């Protein structure tokens, strides 16, 4: 199942991601069940710079979290 944050990242919906980040229940560091990556890794791999910035501004985002499938961090995804 794709979570709202991963869906917003995949589609490049910056306004939606901003709204999600304001929720106290935002699952910012959660990996989706299909791609096994966080919203930050997904946004980086797709080159959605505005969404990456929104996520980096979130106080609880884990920039060093390694994705289960690709075994990469957001920095690895950006470079790829």
N, C-alpha and C positions, 0 to 999 in steps of 0.2 A: 504494500500500500504506500502510495506517495503522500507525504505530509504536505501541508499547505506551503511551508517554507521552501521545500524542494521544488514544488510546482511553480511557485512564483519565480524562483531562480531559473528554472528551465525555460520559462516563457519570457523572461526578462522584464517582469513587472515590478519595477522599483517602488512604485507607490504602494503596492500590495505588501511588499517586503517591509517597508517602513511601518505599515499598520501592524503587521505581524510582530515586529520587534517591540511595539508598545505594549503588547499583551504580557501579563505576568506569567502566562502559561505557554509562552513561545518555546518551541522545541528547537532552539537554534543549533545545538550540538548533536542532535539526534540524526542517526543515519536512516535513510529510507530503506524499506525492505527489499526493493528491487535492485537498485544500483549500489547499495551499501556505501553511500557517501553522504557527507553532511551538506547542508545548504551552501556553506562557504566553498567547499571543494567543488561543488557543482557550478556555482557562479564563476569561480576561477577557471574551470575547464572550458566554460562556454564564452569566456571573455566579457562577462557582464560587469564592467568596471563600476557602474553606479551601485549595483547591488552588493558587490564586494565591499565598497565603502560603507554602505548602510550596515552590513554585518560587522565590519571592523569597528564601527562606532558603538556596537552593542557591548555592554560591559562584561557579559558572560561568554562571549564567543571564544572558542578554543582554537587558536590558529595553528596549534601543533598537533591536533588530533589526526591520527592516521586512518584513512579509509580502509574498510575491511577487504574490499575487492581488489583495488589497485595498489594497496599498501603505500599510499602517498598522502602527503599533507597538501594544504592549499597552495603552498609555494611550488611543490612539484607539479600540481595541476596547472598552475599558471605558466610554468616553463614549458610544459608539454604542449 
